[in-house]
Amino acid sequence: MDGFLLAMPDGVVRATGTRAAFDSAGAAGSALRSGTAELIVGALPFDPRRRTALVAPEQSTHTAGPWRPAALPDLPRVRVVSEMPSAAEHVARVTKLVEQLADPGQPLRKVVAARSLLAEADAPLEPEVVAAHLVTRHPRAAVYAVDLTAAGRPGETLLGATPEVLVSRRGRTVTLRPLAGTLARSADPDTDAVQARELLASTKNREEHAYVIDWIRDILTPLCVELAIPDGPELLSTPEVWHLATPITGVLADPATTALDLAVALHPTPAVCGTPTDLALDAIADLEGDRGFYGGAVGWCDASGDGDWFVAIRCAELAADGRGLRAFGGGGIVAASDPQTELAETTVKLRTFLGGLHCEISG
């Protein structure tokens, strides 16, 4: 895919061509400030120390309202071919993390542990067709397709349907909706309602959520003259899961602070990494290696500083041949986590993306 697509419930950003590519957010931000770039689109990697996939495009459009694909071509058959790691190994990893986090003598409080499924399509997948299927299945999500060539991965594409707003900026107004704390939904309405109430009352999940909110408060307080954070989270649902969510609004102290600046300051949040951030990053690198762009951020920022950035979850990376896929799912691990429950959570989250491709997942 040569370009960028971000289909939000209230607008669609498309961009094609590359006027300039940037391997760091700092370089992209400098181009916006100097006036050499009018718009930046693309993705930030999970690990801020790695190369970004940010570009100043040749052409772009920003239209209001949701994306309604004119056609929905059939997808080739997609099947899971392997797991990274296996379910048993993921449970073992989480078990060790829980033991580590329960030790009051060490500073690590939360780590997001992820696993991935490798899938293969019978014929090459067209990124925009995949995105069309995702937006049809998840109309309230932000659906994205991002060319990763700028990150030194020519022909590869990041695809996903995320429910999580990292940060949006319009003028001096900043809005966020961090998610942390998850429970699978039930097809039975009564059971589903009970599970939603259980999530809202869960000590473990509220603790996990509080780490995220406290961290965001610490980051944004010096940047904002006003910051409104509710006392507790609310429920947010997707077709697969319930989430704990907290809507946050703020007013920037310095109008020169851009949406890209804010995304860099906030990423990666404890919702996708852990806390403290540096220790969690190191723990994840030791356990999983390079996550690539899973858990990163996808979005845009214009020369006025306005923009939208979303957390790159419920996603997969599509190989240059269009047939190989690596889909990701993770969960926040704290001392009270249950390893088998955490495994089940990753499976449900993996279904968000792979279910959109009609790919069956066991477990």
C-alpha positions in Angstrom: 0.0 0.0 0.0 1.4 3.4 -1.0 -0.3 5.8 1.4 -2.3 6.3 4.6 -5.9 5.8 5.6 -7.5 6.7 8.9 -11.3 6.2 9.0 -12.7 7.7 12.2 -16.4 7.7 13.1 -16.5 11.4 12.4 -14.0 11.9 9.6 -11.6 10.2 7.1 -8.0 11.2 6.4 -6.4 9.9 3.3 -2.9 10.6 2.0 -0.9 9.4 -1.0 2.7 9.9 -2.2 5.7 11.0 -0.1 7.1 14.5 -0.3 9.4 13.7 2.6 9.9 10.8 5.0 11.0 11.1 8.7 12.7 8.4 10.8 11.9 10.3 14.0 9.1 12.2 15.5 11.5 15.1 16.2 12.4 15.5 12.6 8.7 15.4 11.6 7.9 18.0 14.2 10.7 20.3 13.0 9.3 20.1 9.5 5.9 21.2 10.7 7.3 24.1 12.6 9.6 25.3 9.8 6.8 25.2 7.3 8.5 22.7 5.1 5.6 20.2 5.8 1.9 21.1 5.9 0.8 17.7 7.1 2.4 14.7 8.8 0.7 11.3 8.7 1.8 7.8 9.7 2.7 5.7 12.7 4.9 5.8 15.8 6.5 2.4 16.8 5.8 0.8 20.1 9.4 1.5 21.3 10.1 5.2 21.0 13.8 4.4 20.3 13.0 2.8 17.0 12.3 4.3 13.6 9.0 5.9 12.8 6.8 5.6 9.7 6.0 9.3 9.4 5.7 11.2 6.1 4.7 14.5 4.6 2.4 13.3 1.8 2.1 14.6 -1.8 -1.7 14.7 -1.7 -4.2 14.4 1.1 -8.0 14.7 1.8 -9.9 15.2 5.1 -13.6 14.6 4.8 -16.3 14.8 7.4 -18.4 11.9 8.5 -17.8 8.1 8.6 -16.4 6.1 5.7 -19.0 4.1 3.9 -17.1 1.8 1.4 -18.9 1.7 -1.9 -18.1 -2.0 -2.3 -17.1 -4.9 0.0 -15.1 -7.4 -2.2 -14.7 -10.9 -0.9 -11.5 -11.6 1.0 -9.3 -14.6 0.3 -9.3 -17.3 2.9 -7.1 -16.5 5.9 -5.9 -19.1 8.3 -3.7 -19.1 11.4 -0.5 -21.0 10.9 1.5 -20.5 14.1 1.6 -18.7 17.5 4.3 -16.5 19.0 4.6 -17.6 21.7 2.4 -20.7 22.2 -0.6 -20.4 24.6 1.3 -22.4 27.2 4.4 -20.3 27.0 2.3 -17.1 27.3 0.7 -18.4 30.5 4.2 -19.3 31.8 5.4 -15.8 31.0 2.5 -14.2 32.7 2.9 -16.4 35.7 6.5 -15.3 36.1 5.5 -11.6 35.7 2.8 -12.0 38.4 5.4 -13.4 40.8 7.8 -10.6 40.0 5.1 -7.9 40.4 4.0 -9.3 43.7 7.5 -8.7 45.2 7.1 -5.4 47.1 10.9 -4.9 47.0 11.0 -4.2 43.2 9.7 -1.0 41.5 7.9 -2.6 38.5 4.1 -2.3 39.0 2.6 -3.3 35.7 3.7 -4.9 32.4 1.6 -5.3 29.3 2.3 -8.8 28.0 1.4 -9.6 24.4 1.4 -12.5 22.0 0.8 -12.7 18.3 -0.7 -15.1 15.7 0.9 -15.6 12.3 -1.7 -16.0 9.6 -1.5 -16.6 5.8 -4.0 -15.7 3.1 -4.6 -17.9 0.1 -4.1 -14.8 -2.2 -2.7 -11.3 -1.6 -4.8 -9.1 0.6 -5.5 -5.5 -0.6 -5.1 -3.2 2.5 -8.0 -1.0 1.6 -10.3 -4.0 1.2 -9.2 -5.3 4.6 -9.9 -1.8 6.0 -13.4 -1.8 4.4 -14.2 -5.1 6.1 -13.0 -3.8 9.4 -14.9 -0.5 9.3 -18.1 -2.4 8.4 -17.6 -4.7 11.4 -16.4 -2.0 13.7 -18.1 1.3 12.8 -17.3 3.0 16.1 -13.5 2.2 15.9 -10.8 4.1 14.2 -9.7 1.9 11.2 -6.3 2.4 9.8 -4.0 1.3 7.0 -0.4 2.7 7.1 2.4 2.2 4.6 5.5 1.2 6.6 8.0 2.0 3.9 9.3 5.1 5.7 10.3 2.8 8.6 12.6 0.8 6.3 9.9 -1.8 5.6 9.0 -1.3 2.0 5.6 -2.8 0.9 4.5 -3.7 4.5 1.3 -2.2 5.9 0.0 -1.7 9.4 -3.7 -2.5 9.6 -6.2 -2.3 12.5 -9.4 -1.1 14.1 -8.7 0.6 17.4 -11.1 1.8 20.0 -8.6 3.9 21.9 -7.9 7.6 21.4 -4.4 8.5 22.4 -4.9 12.2 22.0 -6.8 14.7 19.8 -6.1 18.5 19.6 -8.2 21.2 18.2 -6.8 24.7 18.9 -5.8 24.7 22.6 -8.4 21.9 23.5 -7.0 18.5 24.1 -9.1 15.3 24.5 -8.2 11.7 25.4 -10.0 8.5 26.1 -7.5 6.0 27.6 -8.6 2.4 28.0 -7.3 -0.1 30.6 -9.1 -3.0 32.2 -10.9 -5.5 29.9 -13.5 -8.3 30.1 -14.9 -10.4 27.3 -18.5 -9.8 26.3 -21.2 -12.5 26.3 -23.8 -13.2 23.6 -26.4 -13.5 26.4 -27.6 -10.0 27.2 -28.2 -10.7 30.9 -24.8 -12.3 31.3 -23.2 -9.5 29.4 -24.7 -6.9 31.7 -23.5 -8.8 34.7 -19.9 -9.0 33.3 -20.0 -5.2 32.6 -20.9 -4.6 36.2 -18.2 -7.0 37.4 -15.6 -5.1 35.3 -16.6 -1.7 36.7 -16.3 -3.1 40.3 -13.1 -5.1 39.7 -10.3 -4.1 42.1 -7.7 -5.6 39.8 -8.9 -3.8 36.6 -9.5 -0.5 38.4 -5.9 -0.7 39.8 -4.6 -1.3 36.2 -6.7 1.6 35.0 -5.5 3.9 37.7 -1.9 3.4 36.7 -2.7 4.8 33.3 -4.7 7.8 34.5 -2.1 8.8 37.1 0.6 8.7 34.5 -1.4 10.8 32.0 -2.2 13.3 34.8 1.5 13.6 35.5 2.4 14.2 31.8 -0.4 16.7 31.0 -0.5 18.8 34.2 2.6 20.8 33.2 1.3 21.2 29.6 -2.2 22.3 30.5 -3.8 25.3 32.3 -7.0 23.3 32.7 -7.3 19.5 33.1 -10.6 17.7 33.7 -10.3 14.0 34.8 -13.3 12.2 36.2 -13.0 10.5 39.6 -13.6 7.1 38.2 -13.8 5.2 34.8 -16.9 4.4 32.7 -17.7 1.4 30.6 -16.9 1.3 26.9 -18.0 -1.6 24.7 -16.8 -3.1 21.4 -18.4 -6.2 19.8 -15.9 -8.4 21.6 -15.0 -6.8 25.0 -15.9 -4.3 27.7 -13.3 -1.7 28.6 -12.8 0.7 31.4 -12.4 4.2 29.9 -11.8 7.7 31.2 -12.6 10.7 29.0 -10.1 13.5 29.7 -10.2 17.1 28.5 -7.6 19.8 28.8 -6.6 23.3 27.7 -3.0 23.8 26.6 -0.9 26.3 28.3 1.2 26.9 25.1 -0.7 27.0 21.8 2.5 26.0 20.0 2.2 22.4 21.5 1.1 20.3 18.6 -0.9 17.0 18.4 2.3 15.3 17.4 4.1 16.8 20.4 1.4 15.5 22.7 1.4 12.0 21.1 5.2 11.8 21.6 4.8 12.9 25.3 2.1 10.4 26.0 3.3 7.4 24.1 3.6 4.7 25.2 1.1 4.9 28.0 0.9 2.3 30.7 -2.2 0.9 28.9 0.1 -0.7 26.3 3.5 -0.7 28.1 3.4 -0.7 31.9 4.7 1.3 34.7 7.4 2.6 35.3 7.7 3.1 31.6 11.4 2.5 31.2 11.4 -0.7 33.3 8.3 -2.0 31.5 9.9 -1.3 28.1 13.0 -3.3 29.1 10.9 -6.1 30.4 8.8 -6.3 27.2 12.0 -6.2 25.0 13.4 -9.1 27.0 10.3 -11.2 26.8 9.0 -10.4 23.3 11.7 -8.7 21.3 10.7 -6.0 18.9 6.9 -5.4 18.8 7.2 -3.3 15.7 4.2 -0.9 15.4 1.8 -2.9 17.6 1.1 -0.7 20.7 2.4 2.3 18.8 0.3 5.2 17.6 -1.3 6.1 14.3 -2.5 9.5 13.3 -2.0 12.9 11.6 -0.9 16.5 12.5 -1.2 19.6 10.4 0.8 22.8 10.3 -1.7 24.5 12.8 -0.9 21.8 15.3 -4.3 20.1 15.1 -4.5 16.3 14.8 -5.7 12.9 16.0 -3.6 10.1 17.3 -4.9 6.6 18.1 -3.3 3.7 20.0 -2.3 1.1 17.4 -4.0 -1.9 19.0 -6.4 -4.6 17.5 -4.0 -4.7 14.6 -1.7 -6.7 12.4 1.3 -6.1 10.2 0.8 -7.2 6.6 3.9 -8.5 4.7 5.0 -7.0 1.4 3.7 -10.1 -0.4 0.2 -9.3 0.9 -0.3 -12.8 2.2 1.6 -13.0 5.5 0.0 -11.4 8.6 1.1 -11.0 12.2 -1.8 -10.1 14.4 -1.3 -8.9 18.0 -3.1 -9.0 21.3 -2.0 -8.1 24.8 -3.2 -7.5 28.3 -2.0 -5.5 31.4 -0.4 -7.7 34.0 -0.5 -6.6 37.7 0.2 -8.6 40.9 -3.5 -9.6 41.0 -3.6 -11.0 37.5 -4.7 -14.6 36.7 -2.5 -16.1 33.9 -5.3 -18.1 32.3 -7.7 -15.2 32.3 -5.0 -13.0 30.7 -4.5 -15.6 28.0 -8.2 -15.6 27.2 -8.1 -11.8 27.0 -5.5 -11.8 24.3 -7.5 -14.3 22.3 -10.6 -12.1 22.5 -8.6 -9.1 21.4 -7.0 -11.0 18.5 -10.5 -11.8 17.3 -11.2 -8.1 16.8 -8.8 -8.0 13.8 -8.8 -11.6 12.5 -12.6 -11.9 12.9 -12.9 -9.0 10.4 -11.1 -11.3 7.9 -13.4 -14.2 8.8 -10.4 -16.0 10.2 -11.2 -18.5 13.0 -9.2 -18.5 16.2 -9.3 -21.4 18.7 -9.3 -20.9 22.5 
